[in-house]
Amino acid sequence: MSRNTPNQPAADTDEIDHPWVSRLYGAMTPMEWLFAPHREYLAADLSGRVLDVGAGTGGMFEPVLEATGGEGIEYHAVEPDETMRKQAIETARQVGLSVDIRDARAEALPYPDASFDVVLSSAVFCTIADPETALEEVARVLRPGGEFRFLEHVRADGWRERGQDLCNPLWNHLAGGCNVTRETVDLFVAHEAFEVLELERVRLGVFPASPFYRGRLRRRR
């Protein structure tokens, strides 16, 4: 079952709420099969304390439950968007996964240092206001030897790159703050706190929100 923790101080979320974006997520449910193998990749062999950064409407919950059976795992999630967070709570209830869902930004995670074994990020860093600070927070809350697993879309090249530059202002407005021009994976792999375990470009997404990469980084000891 899902639970909120109102007694836990939450980071300032500036009343983030995009109801119509949440409805769009719901309308895209029939296309979830496209994401399924990548969500399975993120959920494979999970154990210990896990943090889902920017859980959205709870797209990772069912894959995590299928991969773990809900055993040997303590699952936490943050989601600053009010409508999406409510949907995530309902998703957790429907699939039967126990999740501690908190109202917080990735830039100010309400957890102690080295408190998680795995951090998950699934198409999240495109919307985070300060991705550099958020990555520092991921590194902070991961224990040494822990994993950061991600699926993110990044800046393209060639004519697609120029097209992304042109359409990003409108896309950002319509897609709840999503940016299609970020070099997110470069940011990840360049961070001195991590070593790369796996990194691959995957066949997912359509212009302008493409290409996608997935991977696993290990927190250096």
Disulfide bonds with the S-S distance in Angstrom:
none
